[in-house]
């Protein structure tokens, strides 16, 4: 790993004079609308302005470009809920970072009575910033590993027009290190899917007995991506939940079906991870989406406690809880609000559920890896153009960043 640095110091008095001379014109030239809103919240404090100004200078020095090729407003300085500054690069800045092999830039801003100092640290060769609140790491693999050590994962899902969900979940599992992944599909769908995939093993199943046979050798089942909610699918979900007494991930239509009878989860003796978005969480708890969003943590903990499952409540700052422990995710970005993103997450979660002893730890790592992969995808695709397969492509690098260092 290589670290590039840039440091700048600014006189607070100098900034105060600039603000007195013409704050509006100075802001328009230097700061984005989001930055200006933040400064307004801080009552246009000269030290705060100086700190953000110095941070932009520090980034330009880190890049070695100076202000010009990369403009002031290309380096947007935003703040996390706790006040920590971070860089939200423009497309032009992303391009410059890619050329230099910089994967991430961290900022630090300090304010004193007379001066404000900022530093930027750019991480080269794949180094990524791990969230401060991430308590877990992936174990290193023994040299004598074989595919049987890392889980047999099955995905039951798919319907006409929705095979992509099974593909994304299956490859989400493979890209996170699953040893073997099976897609268990109706005969007609299986033959279409087999033409698309190389690494996923495709199994045909058209009646409950054959589905059960396909489930028997599995270590983990992912239930629901793209499945549909017809009578046959409802019977399949209910039978799978009761028959498969090993770890399971329930997602998408599996959750929509489960919402009619969530007490099925109480008949299970093995870990279960459910991955609802707010609408699905509302159906599971029989309350509105608006009520879920008013207190997301309480809703997720309530469901986990009531049914003995790990709840992954998706959305901005995804929540993971087992009813007692709770993790608030700090990775990811709005570009991940795209069809199929959740299917990738269910695959990642299923893979780690097979590989790790603690299902809560598996769910937390899955959410963090998924978010880091989305952040990596944003660097190359931007937020507007990101699709689920972009996230999928970055899962290996994201997972690698969380491997336990010796």
C-alpha positions in Angstrom: 0.0 0.0 0.0 1.2 3.5 -0.9 -0.2 6.7 0.7 0.0 10.1 -1.0 -0.5 13.2 1.2 -1.4 16.8 0.8 -1.4 19.4 3.6 -2.5 23.1 3.6 -2.8 25.8 6.3 -5.0 28.9 6.0 -5.3 32.1 8.0 -8.7 32.4 9.5 -8.3 36.2 9.5 -7.7 36.1 5.7 -10.9 34.1 5.2 -12.8 36.5 7.4 -11.8 39.4 5.3 -12.8 37.6 2.1 -16.2 36.9 3.6 -16.6 40.6 4.6 -15.6 41.7 1.1 -18.0 39.5 -0.8 -19.2 36.3 0.7 -21.7 35.3 -2.0 -19.2 35.6 -4.9 -16.5 33.8 -2.9 -18.9 31.0 -2.1 -20.1 30.6 -5.7 -16.5 30.3 -6.9 -15.3 27.8 -4.2 -18.2 25.8 -2.8 -21.0 23.6 -4.0 -24.6 24.2 -3.0 -24.4 21.4 -0.4 -21.2 22.9 1.1 -22.9 26.4 1.2 -25.8 24.9 3.0 -23.5 23.3 5.6 -21.7 26.6 6.1 -25.0 28.4 6.6 -25.8 25.8 9.3 -22.5 26.8 11.0 -23.4 30.5 10.8 -20.6 31.1 8.2 -18.0 30.7 10.9 -14.6 31.9 9.3 -12.7 29.0 10.8 -15.1 26.4 9.4 -14.9 28.1 6.0 -11.1 28.2 6.2 -10.9 24.5 7.1 -13.0 23.4 4.1 -11.0 25.8 1.9 -7.7 24.3 3.2 -9.1 20.8 2.6 -9.6 21.5 -1.1 -6.1 22.9 -1.3 -4.7 19.8 0.4 -6.5 17.5 -2.1 -5.1 19.5 -5.0 -1.6 19.2 -3.6 -2.1 15.4 -3.0 -3.0 15.1 -6.7 -0.2 17.4 -7.8 -2.5 19.2 -10.2 -3.1 22.4 -8.3 -6.4 24.3 -8.9 -7.2 24.4 -12.6 -7.5 20.9 -14.2 -9.5 20.0 -11.0 -11.7 23.0 -10.0 -12.7 24.1 -6.5 -16.2 22.7 -6.9 -14.9 19.3 -8.2 -13.7 18.7 -4.6 -16.9 18.7 -2.5 -16.3 18.4 1.2 -19.3 16.9 3.0 -19.7 15.7 6.6 -21.0 12.5 8.2 -23.6 12.7 10.9 -20.9 12.8 13.6 -19.2 15.7 11.9 -16.3 13.8 10.2 -15.4 15.4 6.9 -15.2 13.3 3.7 -14.6 14.0 0.0 -17.4 13.5 -2.5 -15.5 13.7 -5.8 -16.9 14.9 -9.1 -16.6 12.8 -12.3 -13.5 14.8 -13.2 -11.8 14.1 -9.9 -12.8 10.4 -10.1 -11.0 10.3 -13.4 -7.9 11.9 -12.0 -7.9 9.5 -9.0 -8.2 6.5 -11.4 -5.2 7.6 -13.4 -3.1 7.8 -10.3 -4.5 4.6 -8.9 -6.0 6.3 -5.9 -8.9 4.3 -4.5 -9.9 6.7 -1.7 -9.0 10.0 -0.1 -9.4 10.7 3.6 -9.6 14.2 5.1 -8.7 15.7 8.4 -9.5 19.3 9.4 -8.3 21.1 12.5 -9.2 24.6 13.6 -7.2 26.9 15.9 -7.7 30.5 16.9 -5.6 31.9 14.1 -5.2 29.1 11.6 -7.0 26.1 10.1 -5.1 23.1 8.9 -6.2 20.3 6.6 -4.6 17.2 5.3 -5.6 14.7 2.7 -4.4 11.1 2.5 -4.8 9.2 -0.8 -4.7 5.4 -0.7 -3.1 3.7 -3.7 -3.1 0.0 -4.9 -6.5 -1.0 -3.7 -6.4 0.2 -0.2 -9.9 1.1 1.0 -11.2 2.9 4.1 -12.9 0.5 6.5 -15.7 2.1 8.6 -14.7 3.0 12.1 -17.6 1.0 13.5 -16.8 -2.2 11.7 -16.1 -4.8 14.4 -15.4 -7.9 12.2 -13.0 -9.1 9.6 -12.9 -12.1 7.2 -10.5 -14.9 8.2 -7.6 -15.7 6.0 -8.0 -19.0 4.1 -5.7 -22.0 4.9 -3.3 -23.0 2.1 -4.9 -26.5 2.0 -8.4 -25.2 1.5 -10.9 -26.9 -1.0 -14.3 -25.9 -2.2 -16.1 -28.0 0.3 -14.7 -25.8 3.1 -16.6 -22.8 2.0 -20.2 -23.9 1.7 -22.8 -25.3 -0.7 -25.3 -22.6 -1.3 -28.6 -23.0 -3.0 -30.8 -20.3 -4.5 -34.5 -21.0 -5.0 -36.1 -18.2 -6.9 -36.8 -17.1 -10.5 -39.9 -16.7 -12.6 -40.6 -15.6 -16.2 -38.8 -12.3 -16.7 -37.1 -12.5 -13.3 -34.2 -14.9 -13.8 -31.7 -12.0 -13.4 -32.5 -12.0 -9.6 -31.2 -15.6 -9.3 -28.2 -14.8 -11.4 -27.2 -11.8 -9.2 -27.8 -13.7 -6.0 -25.9 -16.8 -7.2 -22.9 -14.8 -8.3 -23.0 -12.6 -5.2 -22.5 -15.8 -3.3 -19.7 -17.0 -5.6 -17.9 -13.7 -5.6 -17.9 -13.7 -1.8 -16.1 -17.0 -1.7 -18.8 -19.7 -1.6 -17.4 -23.1 -2.6 -20.4 -24.3 -4.7 -23.6 -22.5 -5.7 -26.7 -24.2 -7.1 -29.6 -22.5 -8.8 -32.7 -24.6 -8.2 -35.3 -23.7 -10.8 -38.4 -25.0 -12.7 -37.4 -27.1 -15.7 -38.3 -24.5 -18.3 -36.5 -21.7 -16.4 -33.5 -23.9 -15.6 -32.8 -24.5 -19.3 -32.8 -20.8 -20.0 -30.6 -20.1 -17.0 -28.1 -22.8 -17.9 -27.3 -21.0 -21.1 -26.4 -17.8 -19.2 -24.1 -19.2 -16.5 -20.9 -21.3 -16.4 -19.9 -21.5 -12.7 -23.3 -21.9 -11.1 -24.7 -25.5 -11.1 -28.3 -25.6 -12.3 -30.8 -28.1 -10.9 -34.3 -28.7 -12.3 -37.1 -29.1 -9.8 -40.9 -29.2 -10.5 -42.4 -30.8 -7.4 -41.9 -30.6 -3.6 -40.1 -33.9 -3.4 -37.5 -32.9 -6.0 -37.0 -29.5 -4.4 -36.4 -31.3 -1.1 -33.8 -33.6 -2.7 -32.1 -30.5 -4.2 -32.0 -28.9 -0.7 -30.6 -31.9 1.2 -26.9 -31.4 0.4 -26.9 -27.6 0.9 -25.3 -25.8 3.8 -27.3 -22.6 3.3 -30.5 -21.8 1.3 -31.3 -18.4 -0.2 -35.0 -18.2 -0.7 -37.0 -15.8 -2.8 -35.1 -13.7 -5.4 -37.4 -13.2 -8.3 -39.7 -16.1 -7.3 -43.1 -14.6 -7.7 -46.1 -14.9 -5.3 -48.5 -17.3 -6.9 -50.1 -20.3 -5.2 -47.3 -22.7 -6.2 -44.6 -20.3 -5.0 -46.4 -19.8 -1.7 -46.5 -23.6 -1.1 -42.8 -23.8 -2.1 -41.7 -21.1 0.4 -43.7 -22.5 3.3 -42.5 -26.1 2.6 -38.8 -24.9 2.3 -38.9 -22.9 5.5 -40.3 -25.9 7.4 -38.2 -28.6 5.7 -34.8 -27.0 5.4 -33.5 -26.9 9.0 -30.2 -25.3 8.2 -29.2 -21.6 7.9 -31.3 -19.7 5.5 -31.5 -16.2 3.9 -35.1 -15.0 3.0 -35.3 -12.1 0.5 -37.7 -10.5 -1.9 -40.7 -12.6 -2.8 -39.8 -15.0 0.0 -40.5 -12.1 2.4 -43.7 -11.1 0.6 -45.0 -14.6 1.1 -43.7 -14.9 4.6 -45.5 -11.7 5.6 -48.8 -13.7 5.5 -47.5 -16.1 8.2 -44.2 -14.9 9.8 -44.7 -17.4 12.6 -43.3 -20.0 10.3 -39.9 -18.7 11.4 -40.6 -19.9 14.9 -40.6 -23.5 13.7 -37.0 -23.3 12.7 -34.0 -24.4 14.8 -31.3 -22.9 12.6 -30.2 -19.3 11.9 -32.2 -17.2 9.5 -31.3 -13.8 8.0 -34.2 -11.7 6.5 -33.3 -8.8 4.2 -36.4 -6.5 3.9 -36.5 -3.1 2.4 -38.8 -0.7 4.4 -42.0 -1.7 2.4 -41.4 -5.4 3.1 -40.6 -4.7 6.7 -43.9 -2.9 7.0 -45.7 -5.9 5.6 -43.9 -8.3 8.0 -44.9 -6.1 11.0 -48.3 -5.2 9.5 -47.6 -1.4 9.8 -47.0 1.3 7.2 -43.7 2.0 5.5 -43.9 5.5 7.0 -44.1 4.0 10.5 -41.0 1.8 9.7 -39.0 4.9 8.6 -39.9 6.9 11.7 -37.9 4.4 13.9 -36.1 1.9 11.8 -34.0 0.6 14.6 -37.0 -0.2 16.8 -38.8 -1.9 13.9 -35.8 -4.1 13.0 -35.2 -5.1 16.7 -38.8 -5.8 17.2 -39.0 -8.3 14.3 -35.7 -10.0 15.3 -36.8 -10.4 18.9 -40.3 -11.7 18.0 -39.1 -14.3 15.5 -35.5 -15.1 16.5 -33.9 -14.0 13.3 -31.2 -11.6 12.1 -32.9 -8.6 10.4 -31.1 -6.6 7.7 -33.3 -3.6 7.2 -32.1 -2.1 3.9 -31.9 1.6 3.0 -29.8 4.6 3.9 -27.6 3.3 6.7 -28.8 -0.3 6.6 -29.5 -1.8 10.0 -28.4 -5.3 11.1 -29.7 -6.6 14.4 -30.3 -9.9 16.2 -32.7 -8.2 18.6 -29.9 -7.3 21.0 -26.8 -6.3 19.1 -27.2 -3.6 16.4 -25.0 -2.4 13.6 -25.5 0.7 11.6 -23.8 0.5 8.2 -21.7 3.4 7.0 -20.8 2.2 3.5 -22.8 2.5 0.3 -24.3 5.4 -1.7 -27.5 6.4 -3.5 -26.4 4.9 -6.8 -27.1 1.5 -5.2 -30.8 2.2 -5.3 -31.2 0.1 -8.4 -33.0 -3.1 -9.4 -31.0 -6.2 -8.4 -28.8 -4.6 -5.8 -30.7 -6.4 -3.0 -30.3 -9.7 -4.9 -26.5 -9.3 -4.8 -26.7 -8.6 -1.1 -28.7 -11.8 -0.4 -26.0 -13.8 -2.2 -23.2 -12.2 -0.2 -25.1 -12.8 3.0 -25.8 -16.5 2.1 -22.2 -17.1 1.3 -20.9 -15.6 4.5 -23.5 -17.4 6.5 -22.0 -20.7 5.3 -18.4 -19.6 6.0 -18.7 -18.0 9.4 -19.8 -19.3 12.8 -21.7 -16.3 13.9 -24.8 -15.4 11.7 -24.9 -11.9 13.0 -21.2 -11.4 12.1 -22.0 -12.8 8.6 -24.8 -10.3 8.1 -22.8 -7.3 9.3 -19.9 -8.2 7.0 -22.3 -8.8 4.1 -23.8 -5.4 4.4 -20.4 -3.7 4.7 -18.9 -5.6 1.8 -22.0 -4.8 -0.4 -21.7 -1.1 0.5 -18.0 -1.0 -0.2 -18.6 -2.7 -3.6 -21.1 0.0 -4.3 -18.7 2.7 -3.4 -16.1 1.2 -5.7 -18.7 1.0 -8.5 -19.4 4.7 -8.0 -15.8 5.6 -8.6 -15.9 4.1 -12.1 -19.6 4.5 -13.1 -20.9 7.3 -11.0 -24.2 7.2 -9.1 -26.6 7.8 -11.9 -25.3 5.1 -14.2 -24.6 2.3 -11.7 -26.4 -1.0 -12.1 -26.4 -4.1 -9.9 -23.8 -6.0 -12.0 -21.4 -3.1 -11.4 -21.8 -3.8 -7.7 -21.3 -7.5 -8.3 -18.0 -6.9 -10.2 -16.6 -5.1 -7.2 -17.6 -7.6 -4.5 -14.2 -9.5 -4.6 -12.1 -6.3 -4.1 -14.5 -5.2 -1.3 -14.2 -8.5 0.4 -10.5 -8.5 0.1 -10.3 -5.2 2.0 -11.9 -6.8 5.0 -9.6 -9.8 5.3 -7.9 -10.1 8.7 -4.4 -8.7 8.5 -1.7 -10.8 10.2 
